[in-house]
């Protein structure tokens, strides 16, 4: 009997976006987001940080808006101006 190969790669999500497919996957400790158009596969993001990867995926597929430090800073400045 031959030794069985363990499965290390999992597709965590995929979504149709603007005529292409976006795929979110985990493979041997790495999380990646890939654009697929026909036979062409283009990795647009790769990280070992699960929390960051899930956040990027949700932003990429439009579930959430990206929160950046600059946006947070602007909000704080605007609320200070509003208070007077």
TORMAR-881781 format. One record per residue: residue in one letter; x, y, z of N, C-alpha, C, O in turn. Coordinates in steps of 0.02 Angstrom, whole numbers, plus 32768, in hexadecimal, padded with zeros to 4 digits. Layout:
<sites>
AXYZXYZXYZXYZ...
</sites>
This chain:
<sites>
X802A7FC58000800080008000802C803E8000805C80438026X801A806E7FD5803F80AD7FD1802A80DD80087FF580D68026X8055810C80158046813E804980188173802B8022818B7FF4X7FE4818680517FB681B8803A7FD281FE80467FF3820C8078X7FC4822B80157FDA8270801B7FA7829780457F6A8290803AX7FBF82BE80737F9382E9809A7F7E8325806F7FA6833E8047X7F41833B80787F2A837680547F3B83B4807D7F2983B980B7X7F5F83E2805D7F74841F80807F53845D80647F5884938082X7F328457802B7F17849180097ECB8492800F7EAA84608001X7EB084CB80237E6884D2802B7E518512800A7E7085478014X7E1B85107FE47DFC854C7FCA7DCB85647FFF7D9C85418011X7DD785A080187DAF85BC804E7D7485E580347D4385F08057X7D7985FA7FF67D4386207FD87D5286327F907D8D86367F7DX7D1E863D7F697D2886587F267CEC86827F137CB486767F2BX7CF886B37EE87CC286E17ED67CCE86FC7E907D07870B7E7DX7C9887017E697C9B87217E277C9F876C7E307C76878A7E52X7CD1878A7E127CDB87D27E167CEE87EE7DD27D2387DB7DB7X7CC688197DB67CD7883D7D787CF2880F7D417D26881D7D23X7CD087D87D347CE487AB7CFF7D1D877B7D0F7D3387557CE4X7D35877D7D4C7D6A874E7D617D54872C7DA27D21873F7DC0X7D7986FB7DB77D6A86D97DF67DA186EA7E277DDD86E57E17X7D8E86FD7E637DBE87077E997DBB86C97EC57D8586B27ED6X7DF686AF7ED87DF986737F017E2486807F3F7E5A869D7F3AX7E0A866C7F787E2E86747FB77E41862D7FCE7E1586027FD5X7E8186217FDA7E9585DD7FEC7ECC85DC80217EF0860D802DX7ED085A380417F04859480727F2D855B80577F1285288041X7F6F856280587F9A852E803F7FDB852C8068800585588062X7FE284F98090801E84ED80B88036852B80DF8070853E80DBX8008854A8104801A8582812F801385C6810E801C85F9812FX800285C880CE7FFB860780AB7FB2861280967F9185E4807FX7F9A864F809F7F58866480877F64868E80497F9086B98049X7F3D868380147F4786AB7FD87F0486BB7FB77ED386987FBEX7F0586F37F937ECD87087F6A7EE587087F227F1887277F12X7EC186E57EF77ED586DC7EB17E9D86F27E837E6386E17E8EX7EAF87187E507E8087297E1A7E8786F37DE57EBE86E27DD1X7E4E86D97DCD7E4F86A67D997E2686BF7D5E7DEB86D07D65X7E4686C27D247E2586D77CE77E3786A47CB27E6F86A57C98X7E0886787CA17E1786417C737E4B86147C927E4085F97CC8X7E83860A7C6F7EB985DF7C887EEC86077CB17F1885EA7CD1X7EE586487CB17F1686737CD37F06867B7D1C7ECE868B7D2FX7F38866E7D467F3186767D8F7F6486A97DA77FA086A27D9AX7F4C86DD7DC97F7887127DE07F6F871B7E2B7F3B87327E42X7FA387087E527FA087107E9B7FA8875A7EAB7FDB87787E9AX7F7687767ECB7F7887BE7EDA7F8787CD7F237F9588067F36X7F8587997F4E7F9387A37F957FA887607FB37F8D872C7FA2X7FDB87637FDF7FF187268000800C8738804580328768804DX7FF787128078800C872180BD800786E380E87FE086B580D9X802D86E1811E802686AC814F7FF786C181887FE6869881B2X7FE3870081887FB8871B81BD7F6E871081AB7F548731817EX7F4E86E281CD7F0986CF81BE7ED9870A81C57EAE8715819AX7EDF872F81FC7EB1876682097EB6879B81D27E8387B481B9X7EF387AE81C07EFD87DF818C7EE387C681497EC587EB8123X7EF08786813B7EDA876980FB7E8E876980F57E73877A80C1X7E6A8756812A7E21875781287E07879E811F7DD687A980FBX7E2887CF813F7E14881481387E1D882B80EF7DF0884980D1X7E57881B80D27E65882D808C7E32880D805D7E1A882D802EX7E2187CE80697DF187AB80407DAD87CE80437D8D87DA800FX7D9687DE807F7D5587FF80877D54884480657D2288588048X7D8B886880697D9088A980477D90889E7FFC7D6D88C17FD7X7DB7886D7FE57DBD88607F9D7D7B884E7F7C7D6C88657F45X7D5488247F9E7D1488107F7F7CDC88417F8F7CA388367F7CX7CEC88767FB27CBC88AC7FBE7C8F88A47FFA7C5E88C88001X7C9F887580267C77886E80637C8588A580957C5988B980BBX7CC288BE80957CD588F280C57D00892680A27D2089188070X7CFF896280BD7D2A899880A57D6D899280C97D6F897F8104X7DA289A480A67DE589A180C57DEB89D980F87DDC8A1280EBX7E0389C681337E1089F881677E5A8A0581697E8289D88179X7E6D8A4181587EB48A51815A7EC18A8481917E928AA481AAX7EFF8A8B81A47F118ABB81D87F008B0281C17EEA8B2A81EAX7F098B1181827EFA8B5481677EB08B63816E7E9E8B9B8181X7E858B33815F7E3D8B3D81677E2A8B4A81AF7E018B7581BEX7E478B2381DC7E388B2C82237E4F8B71823B7E2C8B928262X7E898B8782237EA38BC882357E758C00821E7E668C2F8243X7E5D8BFA81DF7E308C2C81C37DEF8C3081EC7DD68C6781F9X7DD58BF781FF7D978BF582277DA18C1A82697D778C41827EX7DDB8C0D82897DE98C2E82C97DEF8C7982C07DD48C9F82E9X7E118C90828B7E178CD8827E7DD38CF782717DC48D2D828BX7DAA8CD6824A7D688CF1823A7D3C8CF682787D178D268280X7D408CC482A47D168CC782E07D2F8CFE830F7D068D1D8333X7D708D0C83117D8B8D43833A7D728D85831F7D5F8DB18346X7D728D8E82DC7D5B8DCC82BD7D108DD682CC7CFA8E0E82D9X7CEA8DA082C97CA28DA582D47C928DBB831C7C628DDF8328X7CBB8DA3834A7CB18DB583917CC48DFE839E7CAB8E1D83CDX7CF28E1983747D048E5F837A7D3E8E6783A67D558E9F83B1
</sites>
